Amino acid sequence: MASTMQLGISLEPPRWPSSAGGMVLQTALRAEQLGLHYVLMSDHVLTSANGSGLDSMTLLSAIAGATSKIRLATSILVLPYRHPVAVAGQAATLDIVSGGRFSLGVGTGWNAKEFAALGLDVRQRGARTDEYLAVLRALWSGEPVDFAGRFTTLSKAEPAIAPRTKGGPAIWVGGSSDAALRRALRFGDGWHGSAADEAAVRDVRSRLAVLGEELDRDPEQLKLSSVCFLVPPGFETNGPLPGSLLGGPAASTQQLLDALGRLGAAGLSMVSLWMPLDPHQLSDALGWVATELLPDLRVI
């Protein structure tokens, strides 16, 4: 079944060893050579059972220099963890060094321990995210910024560097609550979630339509993408499964293609494949994806 979606590879959850810097970059370069469309990276500041621990913005900057075509995205950056002026500069730099290939996926976060370690109140995460997104948009406008908010005060602030992309890199907003969907409509170019089946995607689209009328924003302007967990046939996971598998347990190649086709028909434009495998298996798994899945996907 053909689909109109693109495929990306998440560089999480393999727990990359400290000596694996070259392997990480080689994995990203192989994804590009095989024709995948995105490399994505999550965001953790403390150890996580499902996380690699590598800093997402630093890693994607290195990947930007090692590649030339594949697109890059955070999936997702916990925006309340960082001052928006710093994020604006980091994202603008990535936009420049990648030649406009970078998208900034953001969310509110959830890990109370990480918020506490950073001296932040986890209960303020939604308010901080909304305010910081407004600051990012203002800083990327090309004009000096005056801003008086709950957490941020700026007076005629001019960023040190302007992004390559007019208005800044694309912003994808994560989360499935009504607050998150409102945030995507107010500030985003896309929504990036964890919808594992077409019913979940259709539910998000339905709720976006209702909220779009409330906010006077056409939800069709948002590109929808999602993370899906995949263990290719013949491969074994290296730990507990982080969520429901694409196509169901022990899915065949055809079942996986059918599942992707249904997600595309429901409205997804990109699926980020999160493969909970040993890092040394990722290269072979990418080869399987390129051979068995990509030929039956119609690129946008």
Secondary structure, 3 states (H helix, E strand, C coil): CCCCCEEEEECCCCCCCCCCHHHHHHHHHHHHHHCCCEEEECCCCCCCCCCCCCCHHHHHHHHHHHCCCCEEEECCEEHHHCCHHHHHHHHHHHHHHCCCCEEEEEECCCCHHHHHHCCCCHHHHHHHHHHHHHHHHHHCCCCCEEEECCCCEEEEECCCCCCCCCCCCEEEEECCCHHHHHHHHHHCCEEEECCCCHHHHHHHHHHHHHHHHHHCCCHHHCEEEEEEECCCCCCCCCCCCCCCECCCCCCCHHHHHHHHHHHHHHCEEEEEEECCCCHHHHHHHHHHHHHHCHHHCCCC
